Amino acid sequence: MESVELLRLNLAIEPDLQNFVGFLMESVWRLKGNAYRASRACLDLTQRLRHAGACSGQPFHVTLLMHKGRLNVHWNEHVFTVTDLGCYEAGALEQLRDYLSKSTESIDTDILAQRNAAMQRFLEETRKRTESELADMQAKLLSRQAELQVSMRQAETDPLTMLLNRRAFDERLKQAFRYTMRQRTTPLTLVMLDLDFFKNINDEHGHLYGDAYLNRMAHVLRSVIREDVDAAFRFGGDEFAMMIYADFSTACEKAKQVIEQMDGKASVGIATIDRNTPDNFTLENFIHAADSALYEAKRRGRGRAVVAHCSNLDSRMCGGNCKEKVLSD
């Protein structure tokens, strides 16, 4: 007989462990094992079982096996040999198994109550620990998300004016352009702006004055757009842009306000896409149209805005031959 299972027990609480040790020593006695060696082994065994999680209130299953003349205890992946067995009488093994079966079935009700209470405590502690760990993970996740958002905002923000920078312009305009060309519901207008003769202002009054002048422009741009709908950008130097979800007439009014508040010292180029824009009109065409209108405003004497009409024209014409309309002279 290679292996025989004698007993399987759940050591959830201390009395379970003590009962198991008693059943173990009873098995040693009935199967003629070395009681002295078994007693010493049980001391080591109980320490190992407690360390492994026995008596903690949670289910902890052990198995007592007779294997090749040895009495072994199994738990998880561990095997512990208690003692070698002697020559026991015929029928002793079956009598032992019957005894152990009946003994485990008639465990004291107080022990059962203790076990249930301990397991309830364990489950409650586990629940609270899990909730605490989840709350901690959620807090760390929110903190990390906030840090990431701050980092992303910093990466997309011009440090002087706190407007969005060129990197943000490229990404947001691309998304807005694709959405508008796909949905064909709300027009999208791109407004390109330059401060006229900014280098002269900087050279005459100094860089601090020049920085204040740039911030004045940024304040004006913020004042004419809708927060969380439109967007204002600074590319660097004296170059700015606005992305407005409206038609060119609305953008024209905003451009007039900017020019007036900057004392007529700003040039503006405007381009709009709407439901009439050709399907083959590209983002590059859109930017080029607004930039060409800005160049035309400068060519005509600065301090004015020019609109590039790209509706009903193909992309090649919008590449450089758009119609222009002077808003202010």
Protein Blocks (a to p, Z undefined) as FASTA:
>chain_A
ZZdcfbdcddfbfklmmmmmmmmmmmmmmnopafklmmmmmmmmmmmmmmnoganopacd
dddddeehiacddehjbccdfbdcddddehklmmmmmmmmmmmmmgcfklmmmmmmmmmm
mmmmmmmmmmmmmmmmmmmmmmmmmmmmmmmmmmmpcfklopacfklmmmmmmmmmmmmm
mnomaccdddddddehklmmmmmnojklmmmmmmmmmmmmmmmmcehkaccddfbhjbdc
ddddddfklmmmmmmmmmmmnnopaccddddddfklcfklcfklmmmmmmmmmmmmmmnn
gjiacdddfehiafklmmmmcccddfbZZ
